[in-house]
Amino acid sequence: TLKRLGFGSNYINWIKLLYLNATFKIKINNSITDPISFKSGIRQGCPLSGGLFVLCIEPLLHNIRRNVRIPGVLPPGSQFPSVVRSILNKENVNVNIKLSAYADDVCTIAFNVNDERETQAMFELYNNASGGKTNKDKAIIFWISDWLDPPNFKSKIEREYCNFLGVPIDTKGKMPSIELDKMILNVKQQMGMWSTIKLSLFERATVLKSFILSRLVYCFSLMPLPKKIIENLQKDINKFFWNNKHQSISFYTCVGKKGNGGFALLPLNSMIASYRIKCGLKIISTTPKIWKFYTYQHVGIQLRTYAPWIWTNLTPHFNDETKFFGDVACRTINWIKKGGKLTIDDSEPSVYWQLINRCVFRPPICSQRVPHLKNNSAFFEIIHKSKLPTTVTEFWILLANYGVNTRERLGKTMEEKQCLYCNLPETTTHLFVQCCFFQELFTMMLTYIQNASGIIIERKVDEIVYLKTILSTDSTVVQRKTAYIIGNYLHSIWLFRSITIHGGRRHNCNGCKRIFKTKMKYLPYDNG
């Protein structure tokens, strides 16, 4: 197959070198078996597996495409040579669509029993030649006619909806309501399960993106959905992220990158919009693709200024934002009008992050209120790269953005606002910087900093919480060492305060010093 596809002898020999006489071992109950030779297939998880499979299945797809007894369909507008030329840059080309394939998921077109029989014959021929096997139990015919009954196909027939590449789709190209409800219910159940585990805000954002919302976003990116559903889901996402507590940092800040002071929280609408925009940019690119025949009638009115070739007077054009490609056109034109580029540049941030930074993200409140933090994102980058525990990093960012509830903030009377360790009001600045009760702890922290980096900092909120002096140093190692020490200092005070509230002793600072010493037992970067 590789030779017929035009691969050179060197490449083919490399593949042979990797797989000829190859062996593998199996680990069973911590015991390793003797080497086992390959009889068929490849190693599990081999990086070459996907590419090799695509190459191996190409003979099957090629036979289906050239089989004259399998009719296929002509895309809209392909009967006009000028339309074909504008989309594919040439006229004499076969635009008949007979299949759609991704890895081992193959979708073909059948109008009658003869088409089904001929398609199955192609699969049988391929199986006999390659040793492959077709799972006939999963073979389904999705009959999309609303007024003609299907013939007596051998395969199972579905008339309401089917799943292709994991996406449920009905005869109108939309997600069936029953499947949508199942998907949303599954997301809520997963959020309920993960809510029982103690996670930081950063961990919750990662869980949402990696485990809970990945399939949901994938499906939502391929078809239009009511805005109300997305809004309600976003509310549930925000509740999970904040663990049903009052949010102390703006949603528009949380969606930003960690290095900019955000948590990389996923905004559903922006994620879906980025997929739509990427689709729109591919449509107006000059790269010839047959699937573009299905788009130009829906995007021509809005995008013809930037891609004149997608307009033709030979076919009708529609401007309906409730349709998928109508929504693609609408979001793409808004992207362009707001300064977005007409091409996708892999050397730049993704469309998603460009969209977030341009239209959604708002800098943290501390970047607006603290003079030396304006237009300076190094503060958050240092915190994240200092190797602090996630809980300490999260606490520090909340503290920097006025997201920590002190007694002065929550108390109603002067007594309720009073510091636990002195007679002054417990403000954030007082507790972490000015309170004389923690003077010995501050001195201990200074000793650690001087021994680690030789820097002396003053007992001021800009120096301790916002790292004013540290930001002016050139050494990244010094910055991270010092940030590690200061972060543990701040968190030690907060932990000691929590212990005090729950009945712990507050006669002296020894308990807080012990907490700090425990945190500083292993200081990173000792080797420089």
Buried (B, 14 or more C-beta within 10 A) or exposed (E): BBEEEEBEEEEEEEBEEEBEEBEEEEEEEEEEEEEEEEEEEBBEEBEBBEEBEBBBBBBBBEBBBEBEEBBBEEBBBBEBEEBBBBBBEEEEBEBBBBBBBEEEEBEBBBBEEEBBEBBBBBBEEBEEEBEBEBEEEEBBBBBBEEEEEBBEBEBEBBBEBBBBEEBBBBBEEBBBEEBBEEBBEEBBEBBEEBBEEEBBBBBBBBBBBEEBBEBBBEBBBBBBBEEEBBEEBBEEBBBBBBEEEEEEBBBBBBBBBBBBBBBBBBBBBBBBBBBBBBBBBBBBBEEEEBEBBBBBBBBBBBBBEBBEBBBBEEBEBEEBBEBBBBBBBBBBBBBBEEEBEEEEEEEEEEBBBBBBBEBBBBBBBBBEEBEBBEEEBBBBBBBBBBBBEBBBBBBBBBBBBBBBEBBBEEBEEEEEBBBBBBEBBBBBBBBBBBBEBBEBBBEBBBEBBEEBBEBEBEBBBBBBBBBBBBBEBEEEBBBBBBBBBBBBBBBBBBBBBEBBEEEEEBEEBEBBBEBBEEBBEEBEBEEE
